[in-house]
Amino acid sequence: GEEAAIDLGEDHPLLYTGNHLKKIQDCIQSVEQLVRDLRAVAEVGVAPPVLRLPPPGLGDTDVVHYPLWGRLRRDTGVDHLKGDATQPPMVLPVELTSMAGVVKTYQDVTLVLRQCVHLCFLLSNQSKIIKDSYILRVTLIQYLFTKVIPIPLPPQHPRAQTCFWRAHPMRYETQTDILRLLHDLTRHFTAASFSLRLTRSFDASRILTMAVVAAVADVVMRITACDMPSELSRQYSGTTPGPVKPFGFDPGHFAQESECLTFTDAALMAARTQVLDYLTGQRMLVAEDHVVLSFENSMGMGVGERALLTQLCLRLGFPTTWSGDDLIPLYLSGECSELISMYPELGFFRDIIFTFKALMAPTSDALPEVKAWTPLDSKLRWTYGLVGISRIFVVSGFKQQLKCQAYVPPKEKEEKGSKVFRSIYRMLTQKSRAPLSGADPSNLLPAGSPPIDTEDDVLHIANLPEFGGKLGARDCELLLQYLTVPYLRIPLLLQFFSDKVRISALSSPELQSVLDAALFEPALWQQEQEKLCPDVVPAPSRDHLAT
């Protein structure tokens, strides 16, 4: 070993020869001898001898070459460098299973809503220390409204009087409490959902959950309390004495919008049908001039809102004008707070319906950006004033102005149906709210291509989609033609991709979205109880294909 060290060089830092080891041993022995001498002197009580060091430049310094040894020195105190100890956060337990899974009475409803609000506050306040706080809140609220709380039956239903929301009397305090808790959960739900990246399935569940909340809020608003009936509820439901008619809100484009939403859960698909049954059934009983909160058409003061609040002010003696100023819009916005202070459910119901319709805005520009939001950010603030040349309501929330964009005029929607809705939707969605449906063949074409409505339109497409080279031109034509027949496309597509050659094409994410959309999108919803068969082929519309 010593010869090898000499061959590598005596100055190599990692090698020690016999001479080095001998010097180190002598140093250790001299230190031990000094220690013994000092202990002996200490026992006698005589001062220790002077330690004489060699003058600089003399002696062998290899024995004192110990790098980083100076870090052990403490020449001065270090107590002034210490700071306050950081107290570790106290994690409060969140028992998601504490929320009841079944409700049988109105008291059960208020209890489960209050439990959900409590859990959402625990998750929100500990979002920095509890993992996946936002998705837990969204999932919890979605589960509550789609699987726990009963969805109301439409008034035309044969068992409408045995509906959960009509079978038993309700006290006014319970009615107000339910609407307040619905409003609180709406704020938690929007704050959490706007904090998550949007996918097609999440977009579907988000809109559907708010549709259920709106339906429950509507049926609760129509209940006449058994102890002290609210005049607002009596005016809204049309049960107050006198020549009055019921009011209600229009679900807007929810039926057309939900045709292309991806529901991967059968419970969500059933909830969509139940909500549409109730909202459209209730809308059929409301006159056109008694429709309220049509924010998807205009943010101005509507005829229905004015009629409702005017009747309410007449019953309660509230002034409708003051010094020539119109107070009716200010009652709705809350800037004149007397009416909302008396009936806070008016503000709760207004915010719930606005949120439901705002979530269906076709572009993401109208919605808050994806970031970590809190329930405080989701509080809506209403003002009424002159914007441009017209007076409208301005709604602020999430540190920006929120809008319900009117992308299809009501008359045009009624006359031409969902086909026009989807075409106009595509024109306006420069930055779509969520990825477009893969089951619509027009969405698969390059920009600028004409839309596809029938299989003949596929033959006139100049530039077919490439799908990353996974399918040839002939297979692309077949795929697009299959997508033009919504109620035959599922077996056709399954047979198409079951081929040994084509099944590898499903490695393309775009083709995966096409198959998912074809399997899980509900398509047309049948509003009428009886379906009329067409007299000619091809049929003038696809209403007979609705379910």
KOLFIVO-404514 format. One record per residue (C-alpha): residue in three letters; x, y, z. Coordinates in steps of 0.05 Angstrom, whole numbers, padded with zeros to 5 digits, always signed. Example, Ala and Ser with C-alpha at 12.3 -4.5 7.8 and 13.67 -1.06 7.14 Angstrom:
2
ALA+00246-00090+00156
SER+00273-00021+00143
This chain:
547
GLY+00000+00000+00000
GLU+00057+00048+00016
GLU+00090+00034-00051
ALA+00024+00047-00087
ALA+00017+00114-00050
ILE+00088+00134-00071
ASP+00071+00116-00143
LEU+00009+00160-00142
GLY+00045+00218-00111
GLU+00060+00234-00039
ASP+00018+00297-00040
HIS-00046+00261-00061
PRO-00101+00287-00012
LEU-00134+00219-00003
LEU-00070+00178+00009
TYR-00029+00175+00072
THR+00040+00142+00076
GLY+00073+00113+00137
ASN+00107+00180+00152
HIS+00041+00216+00154
LEU+00010+00165+00201
LYS+00072+00169+00246
LYS+00066+00245+00250
ILE-00009+00240+00267
GLN+00007+00189+00321
ASP+00061+00234+00352
CYS+00012+00293+00351
ILE-00042+00252+00387
GLN+00008+00228+00439
SER+00033+00299+00453
VAL-00039+00324+00461
GLU-00054+00268+00509
GLN+00009+00284+00548
LEU-00011+00357+00553
VAL-00079+00337+00578
ARG-00048+00294+00632
ASP-00002+00350+00653
LEU-00060+00399+00657
ARG-00101+00352+00699
ALA-00042+00342+00746
VAL-00032+00417+00753
ALA-00106+00427+00765
GLU-00104+00378+00823
VAL-00045+00415+00855
GLY-00077+00484+00844
VAL-00018+00513+00805
ALA-00029+00553+00740
PRO-00020+00511+00678
PRO+00045+00518+00639
VAL+00048+00564+00579
LEU+00032+00529+00514
ARG+00087+00546+00466
LEU+00071+00544+00392
PRO+00122+00540+00337
PRO+00134+00606+00301
PRO+00098+00616+00235
GLY+00132+00579+00178
LEU+00165+00527+00222
GLY+00142+00457+00237
ASP+00101+00408+00195
THR+00031+00437+00183
ASP+00003+00374+00149
VAL-00023+00350+00216
VAL-00070+00410+00223
HIS-00101+00408+00153
TYR-00173+00392+00174
PRO-00222+00429+00128
LEU-00288+00455+00156
TRP-00261+00449+00227
GLY-00275+00523+00238
ARG-00350+00511+00235
LEU-00346+00484+00305
ARG-00321+00551+00332
ARG-00368+00595+00370
ASP-00333+00662+00381
THR-00397+00700+00397
GLY-00467+00684+00421
VAL-00519+00664+00370
ASP-00582+00673+00412
HIS-00598+00738+00376
LEU-00605+00700+00310
LYS-00662+00657+00332
GLY-00734+00675+00314
ASP-00803+00655+00337
ALA-00818+00582+00326
THR-00870+00569+00272
GLN-00929+00535+00303
PRO-00951+00476+00260
PRO-01023+00482+00234
MET-01076+00443+00271
VAL-01112+00398+00223
LEU-01186+00393+00240
PRO-01219+00327+00221
VAL-01268+00328+00163
GLU-01317+00271+00170
LEU-01349+00266+00101
THR-01389+00206+00124
SER-01424+00248+00177
MET-01471+00275+00124
ALA-01535+00236+00121
GLY-01549+00195+00058
VAL-01625+00194+00062
VAL-01677+00248+00077
LYS-01749+00234+00096
THR-01773+00301+00124
TYR-01760+00375+00115
GLN-01720+00374+00179
ASP-01676+00321+00149
VAL-01665+00366+00089
THR-01643+00425+00131
LEU-01599+00380+00172
VAL-01563+00349+00112
LEU-01555+00418+00079
ARG-01526+00447+00143
GLN-01479+00387+00150
CYS-01455+00397+00079
VAL-01443+00472+00091
HIS-01404+00455+00154
LEU-01360+00405+00117
CYS-01349+00454+00060
PHE-01325+00508+00108
LEU-01277+00459+00141
LEU-01249+00440+00073
SER-01246+00512+00049
ASN-01211+00538+00111
GLN-01160+00482+00108
SER-01149+00482+00032
LYS-01074+00493+00042
ILE-01064+00433+00087
ILE-01117+00384+00062
LYS-01102+00353-00005
ASP-01155+00357-00060
SER-01199+00405-00020
TYR-01233+00433-00082
ILE-01251+00367-00115
LEU-01277+00341-00049
ARG-01325+00400-00042
VAL-01349+00394-00114
THR-01361+00319-00107
LEU-01395+00326-00040
ILE-01445+00379-00065
GLN-01457+00341-00130
TYR-01472+00277-00091
LEU-01519+00314-00045
PHE-01563+00344-00099
THR-01562+00287-00149
LYS-01569+00227-00102
VAL-01594+00250-00034
ILE-01643+00309-00039
PRO-01706+00291-00078
ILE-01717+00327-00144
PRO-01788+00355-00149
LEU-01840+00326-00195
PRO-01872+00371-00248
PRO-01943+00396-00233
GLN-01971+00354-00291
HIS-01944+00289-00262
PRO-01997+00238-00241
ARG-01966+00234-00171
ALA-01951+00308-00165
GLN-01990+00315-00099
THR-01949+00259-00068
CYS-01884+00293-00086
PHE-01836+00301-00028
TRP-01840+00377-00033
ARG-01916+00380-00034
ALA-01938+00323+00012
HIS-01925+00356+00079
PRO-01934+00426+00109
MET-01872+00470+00118
ARG-01859+00525+00167
TYR-01834+00593+00142
GLU-01770+00588+00183
THR-01755+00521+00149
GLN-01769+00551+00081
THR-01722+00610+00092
ASP-01669+00565+00123
ILE-01670+00517+00063
LEU-01662+00575+00013
ARG-01606+00605+00054
LEU-01569+00539+00057
LEU-01579+00529-00017
HIS-01549+00598-00028
ASP-01489+00581+00016
LEU-01476+00516-00020
THR-01481+00552-00087
ARG-01425+00598-00066
HIS-01382+00540-00043
PHE-01396+00501-00106
THR-01379+00558-00154
ALA-01316+00576-00115
ALA-01291+00504-00117
SER-01312+00489-00189
PHE-01279+00552-00217
SER-01215+00530-00182
LEU-01211+00465-00222
ARG-01192+00452-00294
LEU-01254+00441-00336
THR-01266+00376-00375
ARG-01328+00355-00413
SER-01353+00308-00359
PHE-01339+00360-00304
ASP-01374+00414-00345
ALA-01435+00368-00350
SER-01438+00353-00275
ARG-01426+00426-00257
ILE-01484+00452-00298
LEU-01530+00394-00278
THR-01516+00405-00204
MET-01535+00478-00208
ALA-01597+00459-00248
VAL-01619+00414-00191
VAL-01605+00470-00140
ALA-01647+00518-00182
ALA-01704+00467-00187
VAL-01704+00456-00111
ALA-01701+00531-00098
ASP-01760+00541-00145
VAL-01804+00489-00112
VAL-01787+00515-00042
MET-01803+00586-00064
ARG-01873+00562-00085
ILE-01890+00530-00018
THR-01941+00567+00024
ALA-01917+00563+00096
CYS-01966+00533+00145
ASP-01952+00582+00201
MET-01935+00651+00172
PRO-01939+00649+00096
SER-01889+00692+00060
GLU-01922+00744+00015
LEU-01865+00735-00034
SER-01879+00660-00040
ARG-01953+00672-00048
GLN-01942+00723-00103
TYR-01890+00678-00137
SER-01934+00617-00135
GLY-01998+00655-00152
THR-02035+00633-00089
THR-02047+00702-00059
PRO-02119+00726-00060
GLY-02139+00765-00121
PRO-02133+00761-00197
VAL-02060+00739-00199
LYS-02021+00689-00240
PRO-01960+00648-00220
PHE-01889+00671-00237
GLY-01830+00628-00256
PHE-01763+00628-00291
ASP-01746+00599-00359
PRO-01692+00545-00358
GLY-01665+00578-00420
HIS-01621+00536-00463
PHE-01610+00480-00413
ALA-01648+00428-00455
GLN-01606+00444-00517
GLU-01542+00453-00477
SER-01549+00386-00441
GLU-01557+00348-00507
CYS-01482+00350-00516
LEU-01460+00344-00444
THR-01422+00281-00425
PHE-01456+00244-00367
THR-01413+00184-00348
ASP-01458+00167-00288
ALA-01528+00138-00297
ALA-01552+00177-00237
LEU-01532+00242-00271
MET-01570+00221-00334
ALA-01632+00207-00293
ALA-01625+00273-00255
ARG-01621+00311-00321
THR-01687+00282-00343
GLN-01721+00296-00276
VAL-01697+00368-00276
LEU-01720+00380-00347
ASP-01787+00350-00331
TYR-01798+00396-00272
LEU-01770+00461-00302
THR-01806+00454-00369
GLY-01870+00431-00336
GLN-01869+00490-00289
ARG-01853+00537-00346
MET-01915+00515-00384
LEU-01958+00543-00329
VAL-01925+00612-00330
ALA-01949+00666-00377
GLU-01898+00701-00420
ASP-01904+00766-00383
HIS-01894+00731-00317
VAL-01827+00700-00333
VAL-01774+00728-00285
LEU-01698+00729-00282
SER-01686+00718-00357
PHE-01613+00738-00351
GLU-01594+00697-00412
ASN-01635+00746-00455
SER-01622+00812-00422
MET-01592+00841-00359
GLY-01644+00895-00358
MET-01705+00899-00314
GLY-01754+00850-00344
VAL-01829+00854-00348
GLY-01838+00794-00302
GLU-01792+00820-00247
ARG-01827+00888-00249
ALA-01896+00856-00244
LEU-01875+00811-00186
LEU-01842+00866-00145
THR-01896+00916-00160
GLN-01950+00868-00134
LEU-01907+00853-00073
CYS-01897+00927-00058
LEU-01972+00940-00064
ARG-01987+00884-00014
LEU-01935+00909+00036
GLY-01941+00984+00026
PHE-01871+00995+00000
PRO-01862+01056-00046
THR-01847+01042-00119
THR-01818+01111-00133
TRP-01781+01163-00093
SER-01770+01234-00117
GLY-01784+01211-00188
ASP-01734+01153-00184
ASP-01757+01082-00199
LEU-01745+01039-00138
ILE-01768+00971-00166
PRO-01700+00953-00197
LEU-01665+00976-00133
TYR-01707+00929-00092
LEU-01683+00871-00135
SER-01610+00892-00134
GLY-01613+00903-00059
GLU-01589+00975-00063
CYS-01656+00992-00030
SER-01648+00939+00023
GLU-01716+00943+00058
LEU-01749+00890+00016
ILE-01691+00840+00017
SER-01683+00851+00091
MET-01755+00831+00101
TYR-01752+00773+00051
PRO-01679+00751+00045
GLU-01702+00692+00003
LEU-01711+00740-00055
GLY-01635+00752-00057
PHE-01620+00679-00047
PHE-01665+00658-00104
ARG-01639+00713-00150
ASP-01566+00692-00140
ILE-01581+00618-00150
ILE-01617+00629-00216
PHE-01564+00676-00241
THR-01508+00627-00224
PHE-01545+00570-00259
LYS-01552+00610-00323
ALA-01482+00640-00320
LEU-01451+00570-00320
MET-01481+00559-00389
ALA-01445+00618-00420
PRO-01416+00592-00485
THR-01347+00623-00477
SER-01298+00618-00420
ASP-01285+00693-00427
ALA-01351+00705-00390
LEU-01329+00661-00331
PRO-01275+00671-00279
GLU-01205+00645-00294
VAL-01182+00580-00264
LYS-01147+00596-00198
ALA-01155+00583-00124
TRP-01220+00619-00105
THR-01253+00624-00037
PRO-01327+00628-00018
LEU-01316+00701-00003
ASP-01296+00713-00075
SER-01361+00680-00099
LYS-01407+00730-00065
LEU-01448+00767-00118
ARG-01456+00842-00114
TRP-01513+00874-00153
THR-01520+00945-00177
TYR-01569+00977-00225
GLY-01550+01037-00267
LEU-01538+01066-00335
VAL-01487+01028-00377
GLY-01481+01058-00447
ILE-01550+01078-00469
SER-01591+01029-00427
ARG-01601+01014-00353
ILE-01581+00944-00334
PHE-01561+00903-00274
VAL-01486+00896-00264
VAL-01465+00833-00226
SER-01396+00829-00196
GLY-01363+00768-00167
PHE-01296+00733-00169
LYS-01263+00802-00177
GLN-01296+00815-00244
GLN-01362+00830-00277
LEU-01403+00768-00292
LYS-01450+00761-00351
CYS-01503+00713-00377
GLN-01491+00718-00451
ALA-01552+00714-00497
TYR-01528+00673-00555
VAL-01596+00652-00584
PRO-01656+00699-00585
PRO-01716+00665-00553
LYS-01761+00669-00614
GLU-01708+00641-00660
LYS-01695+00584-00612
GLU-01769+00565-00610
GLU-01777+00567-00685
LYS-01715+00530-00708
GLY-01695+00488-00649
SER-01629+00460-00627
LYS-01599+00456-00697
VAL-01595+00531-00701
PHE-01573+00533-00628
ARG-01513+00489-00642
SER-01493+00526-00706
ILE-01495+00594-00672
TYR-01460+00564-00612
ARG-01402+00542-00657
MET-01397+00612-00687
LEU-01393+00646-00619
THR-01347+00597-00585
GLN-01281+00626-00605
LYS-01256+00606-00537
SER-01305+00552-00516
ARG-01325+00541-00444
ALA-01306+00468-00449
PRO-01279+00423-00504
LEU-01331+00415-00559
SER-01370+00351-00568
GLY-01333+00297-00606
ALA-01398+00266-00627
ASP-01415+00325-00672
PRO-01380+00312-00739
SER-01375+00387-00753
ASN-01330+00396-00692
LEU-01280+00346-00721
LEU-01268+00385-00786
PRO-01213+00436-00797
ALA-01230+00509-00786
GLY-01271+00540-00841
SER-01303+00475-00864
PRO-01379+00475-00877
PRO-01421+00441-00823
ILE-01444+00369-00830
ASP-01518+00355-00821
THR-01529+00292-00864
GLU-01485+00237-00891
ASP-01487+00269-00960
ASP-01451+00330-00932
VAL-01391+00285-00917
LEU-01381+00272-00991
HIS-01369+00347-01003
ILE-01316+00355-00950
ALA-01250+00375-00984
ASN-01205+00366-00923
LEU-01220+00307-00879
PRO-01193+00303-00808
GLU-01128+00265-00801
PHE-01132+00240-00729
GLY-01056+00238-00727
GLY-01053+00189-00786
LYS-01091+00135-00747
LEU-01147+00129-00799
GLY-01147+00130-00874
ALA-01191+00175-00917
ARG-01243+00120-00928
ASP-01247+00104-00853
CYS-01253+00179-00837
GLU-01312+00185-00884
LEU-01346+00125-00852
LEU-01334+00152-00782
LEU-01364+00220-00799
GLN-01424+00188-00833
TYR-01437+00144-00771
LEU-01438+00207-00728
THR-01495+00237-00769
VAL-01544+00184-00742
PRO-01545+00196-00666
TYR-01589+00136-00648
LEU-01550+00086-00690
ARG-01481+00112-00679
ILE-01466+00071-00617
PRO-01470+00001-00648
LEU-01439+00028-00713
LEU-01379+00058-00677
LEU-01369-00003-00632
GLN-01368-00047-00693
PHE-01323+00002-00729
PHE-01270+00003-00675
SER-01275-00072-00660
ASP-01238-00086-00725
LYS-01168-00111-00712
VAL-01139-00058-00757
ARG-01178+00001-00730
ILE-01175-00014-00655
SER-01105+00013-00651
ALA-01132+00080-00675
LEU-01163+00089-00606
SER-01094+00108-00581
SER-01111+00176-00608
PRO-01141+00221-00553
GLU-01185+00255-00605
LEU-01216+00189-00626
GLN-01225+00170-00553
SER-01265+00233-00542
VAL-01308+00216-00603
LEU-01326+00148-00575
ASP-01338+00175-00505
ALA-01384+00229-00531
ALA-01423+00180-00573
LEU-01433+00134-00513
PHE-01448+00184-00458
GLU-01483+00243-00490
PRO-01559+00241-00480
ALA-01578+00278-00545
LEU-01650+00302-00555
TRP-01697+00304-00496
GLN-01770+00287-00506
GLN-01815+00340-00475
GLU-01883+00313-00497
GLN-01914+00254-00463
GLU-01935+00222-00529
LYS-01887+00216-00587
LEU-01915+00229-00657
CYS-01887+00187-00713
PRO-01867+00224-00777
ASP-01910+00218-00839
VAL-01853+00224-00889
VAL-01782+00199-00896
PRO-01736+00234-00885
ALA-01772+00267-00828
PRO-01773+00343-00826
SER-01744+00342-00755
ARG-01712+00294-00706
ASP-01764+00304-00652
HIS-01788+00232-00661
LEU-01719+00209-00641
ALA-01721+00244-00574
THR-01723+00203-00509
